[in-house]
Amino acid sequence: MLRFAPSPTGDMHIGNLRVAIFNYILAQQKNEKFLLRIEDTDTARNIKDKDKDIMFLLTLFGIKWDTLIYQSHNFQHHRQLAEYLIAQGKAFYCYCTKDFLEQKRQEAKDKHQAFRYDDNWATLHKESNNHPVVRLKSPKKTLRFQDIIKGEIEFAGEEIDSFVILKEDLTPTYNFACAADDILYDVDYIIRGEDHVSNTPKQILIHQYLNYSKNIAFAHLPILLNNQGKKMSKRDDASSVQWLLDEGFLPQAIANYLILIGNKTPQEVFTLKESIAWFDISKVAKAPAKFDLDKLRFLNREHFKRMNEQDLALLLGYKDISIGALAKLYLQESSTLNELRQKIDKIFVKKSLLLKTENPEFQKEILDLQNILLAMLETMDKQHISYEDFKNEAIKHSNLKGKHFFKPLRFLLTGASNGPELSDLFPILRFFLQDILRR
Ligand code: GLU
């Protein structure tokens, strides 16, 4: 079993989506089931409906799960396991008050020492505090594990003091719920962000104390950096999957980029489905990868090129397949759906609406040529006319030449003063001339 275990506490970060994609690919490669586990243990931080957003986004990216669980539904089970550990002498109640622990933390800080919990404190406040937490006993031995990407990782026993597994309201902490549910659902392989490296020995210890002997494989993915070389945070727009989608990046291009970045792949442009054939998690680089929006823009264009014209037209809000072909011509100057839509919409909008910002002389040239072209269209075989014939005919009728002809012509046909060659656009535009030139 592989799993993706998001917390419903915020918008999906691209780092999380990358984790989901990698776990999904491995599940497909190993022909294993894929579990979606909503980690809603932190009741104060859960945000309503974030679980639904997560499911919507995963579906959009083509990631299908076999089983869905909410971790909060297993709280009873977590409590039972904690009681078992207490009975085995591997966990204990700790009655320390928050103030006391805060004071100890401050003392350690003042002495420039790392704060370590001392098991002898456990019952100091037993009389005054009747909301104890449950702590797992410090292992006092070195814990190691093999990471597929980072190699062997070791934690000295003293680095792991007796840590909390049940909070005072008897809800489990992340580490405990995670380790317990990884057992319950028979998880074989865990891929997650490297911010979890220090949690892994704790989860391994929980497994050991519960006499669970299955060897789970771990791969911790290096963080993604922004273009200043800092960890991509909420402050970086591009860190939000929803922001990228709103900007007009295609899910298939985003997935392509998240698989490509910091990785050795046999090709540069591919779909998630294609990558299942060759993806190799052990080839992911140890070093953090830098997120490059220009590279994503390039991949977005490549995926537009691969897309069939009917689908592209529909994405842009048009029914006619030719609009898809037209949009592809604009890929030389646009990379996102929003940029393409802007170009295409300008072709079809009434030109009078675009004129306001142009100088009066140019406005007149445009309106004059518009009248001439509309009159000319009455007698023309629009479906079959070539650009050459159309142009020559229009020059003849208008008596204009050079930029006094071409500038207003381009504006009338495209709503812009520059863009792809008119000779390339015209074979498609000719089917819509009446629409394009309408007043
Ligand atoms: N809820 C954790 C997160 O979103 C999951 C970590 C894990 O995969 O164990 O980071």
Boltz pocket constraint, residues with backbone or C-beta under 6 A from the ligand:
constraints:
  - pocket:
      binder: B
      contacts: [[A, 3], [A, 4], [A, 5], [A, 6], [A, 7], [A, 39], [A, 178], [A, 191], [A, 192], [A, 196]]
      max_distance: 6.0
